[in-house]
Amino acid sequence: MLLADLTDAARIVGVSVWDPARAAHAGLQTSQLADHLQREAATALEAARTEFPRLEPRLIRGGEVAGVLGVAASERADLLAVGSHGGSRSSGIGFGSVASAAAHRASCSVLVARRTDGGSFPVGSSMPVTARSTQARQQR
């Protein structure tokens, strides 16, 4: 199936997670940084919606890995697409921590997408994609 065919039939749920605990660990003014992180997460969803107008946005507060995998599980996703910052192999990092955790722990297939120079996939966003019909879901 071509990707274009998949997206025509699929529900696309965009997930962006913000974690206010990061501010506390950094020793910064928690409320200001938490507000900044929430705005940044919302902006990532808006950017994704520009590329995928039918996107169903989910702004989640909490840990990135738990948030992304939780939405993928609750939506019974067939595919989880995650952005990667593309750490270098020389540093021993092939994917970012969320992409790596998703690849190892998700209950569905995972697509790790890197931003190209033209960059259309928002790094830091994740999209559980559900393409099965309602009847096929009920048979799961």
N, C-alpha and C positions, 0 to 999 in steps of 0.2 A: 504494500500500500504506500502510495506517495504521501509525503508529509502534508501536502496541500489537501489531499483527500482526508487525512486524519483530522486536520484542524477544522475542516468543514463539518465533520460529524461529531467532534469531541466537545465536551465541556472542558474549559480551561480555567483552572483555579490558580490565581497568583497569590503567593505567600511572601510576605516580607515580615521579618521578625526583628524586634528591638528589645534589647536587654538592659534595663536600668541598673542591673547589678554591676555592669562594666564600670559605671561611674564610681561606685563605691570602691571597687578594687583599684581604680586609678587614683583614688584620693581626691577627686574633683568634686565640685559642687554638684551633688547628685541631682537636684531638681532641674538645674539648667542643662546638664548633659543629657539627662533622661528625655527632656523635651526635644533637644536637638536630635537624639537618636530616633525618637518617634517620628519627627518630621522627615528625617532622612529615609526611614523605612517607607513612609507614605509616599515620598517622592519617587522611590524605586518602583512602587506599584503603579504610580501614574505613568512613569516611563514605559513600563511593561504594557500598560493598557493602550498606549499610543501604538505599539506594535501589534497588539492583539485586542482589538476593540471589544470582543465578546468576553474578555477576561472577567472572572468573578474574583474581586480582590478580597484577601484576608490579611488584615494587619494583626499580628500576634505579639503579645508581650511575653517575654521569657527567653529561654535558651534557644539558640538558633537551631541546633540539631533536633531537640525535642519538639520544637514548634513545627518545623518542616515535616518531620516524620509523622507527627501527630495528625496534621492536616491530611497528608497522603493516606494515612490509615483510615481516618474518619470518612474521607471522600471515596475510599476504596479505589484509589488511583490505579490505572493500568500502566502509567509511565510517570516518572518524576524527573523533570528537567531542572538541573541546578546550574547556576553560573559558577565559574571558577576563576580565581585571580591568576591562575597559571604559575604557581611557584616553580622554580627551576629544579631539575633533577639533581644538579650539582649540590643543592642544599638539602637534598633528600626528600623534597616535598614535590609530589606530582600533582596534587590537587590541594585546594583549600580544605580546612578541617570539616566544613559542612558537606562539601562534595565527597570527600573521602568517607565520612560517616554514612552518608546516604548510599554510596556505592556498596558499602559493607552491610548496612543494617536495614535498608528499606525492604518492604515486603513486595515491591513491584520492580520492574525494570527501571534503570536510572540512566539518563542522558546527561553527561557533563559537557556543558557548552562554554567555550572560551570566547571572550570578546575579540572580534577582529579589529583591525585599525578603523574600519568604518563603524564598528561596534553597534549591533542592534540588540543583543541579548543583555539585559541589565545584570551585571555582576552583582551578586548579593541578593538576587531574587530567585525564587523557586516556583515551579509550576507543576502541580499534580494535574495530569491529564487523564480524563476518564472518557474512553471512546466506546465502551460496550453499550449495547442496548439495555433497556430496563429488563427485558426478559432474560438476557444473559446474566445480568447482575443477580437476579433472583435465584438463578441456578447455582451460584457460587456457594 
